[in-house]
Amino acid sequence: MTTDTTEITAIVDGYLAAWNEPDAARRAELIAQVWAEDGRLVDPPLTGDGHGGISDMAAAMQEHYAGHRFRRASGVDAHHEHLRFAWELVGPDGAVALTGLDVGELAADGRLRRVTGFFGELPARRAD
């Protein structure tokens, strides 16, 4: 498994490229490059298991947010086999429709094993 931040950033950028890819065959190729076979993606509205499930999630997002694209909104922070990064979903007019944070785990071969997404900003701390 790689701990090189440059390689991990390339994996994250490939993950986002797959989300943005409208062609199902090309999206499947991108997913295979960056996701382990048993990869699992968990977002608030959906969960995708394996390459097919992850591709289905991307297709559903593209249908719901036609013309929108994901972009990385931060650097990639990584240690051991874990990573995190912020992202934005940007509309055709350049307006940010949604923001979030993904936290992931890498497989032994350096591809993504698990990613859990969180939408929006962190909630404010409540007074105790």
Secondary structure as the mmCIF struct_conf table of DSSP 4:
data_model
#
loop_
_struct_conf.conf_type_id
_struct_conf.id
_struct_conf.beg_label_comp_id
_struct_conf.beg_label_asym_id
_struct_conf.beg_label_seq_id
_struct_conf.end_label_comp_id
_struct_conf.end_label_asym_id
_struct_conf.end_label_seq_id
HELX_RH_AL_P HELX_RH_AL_P1 THR A 5 ASN A 20
BEND BEND1 ASP A 23 ASP A 23
HELX_RH_AL_P HELX_RH_AL_P2 ALA A 24 VAL A 34
STRN STRN1 TRP A 35 VAL A 42
BEND BEND2 PRO A 44 PRO A 45
STRN STRN2 THR A 47 ASP A 49
HELX_RH_AL_P HELX_RH_AL_P3 GLY A 50 HIS A 64
TURN_TY1_P TURN_TY1_P1 TYR A 65 GLY A 67
STRN STRN3 ARG A 69 ARG A 72
BEND BEND3 SER A 74 SER A 74
HELX_LH_PP_P HELX_LH_PP_P1 GLY A 75 VAL A 76
STRN STRN4 ASP A 77 HIS A 79
TURN_TY1_P TURN_TY1_P2 HIS A 80 GLU A 81
STRN STRN5 HIS A 82 VAL A 90
TURN_TY1_P TURN_TY1_P3 PRO A 92 ASP A 93
BEND BEND4 GLY A 94 GLY A 94
STRN STRN6 VAL A 96 LEU A 106
TURN_TY1_P TURN_TY1_P4 ALA A 108 ASP A 109
BEND BEND5 GLY A 110 ARG A 111
STRN STRN7 LEU A 112 PHE A 119
BEND BEND6 GLY A 120 GLU A 121
HELX_LH_PP_P HELX_LH_PP_P2 LEU A 122 ALA A 127
#
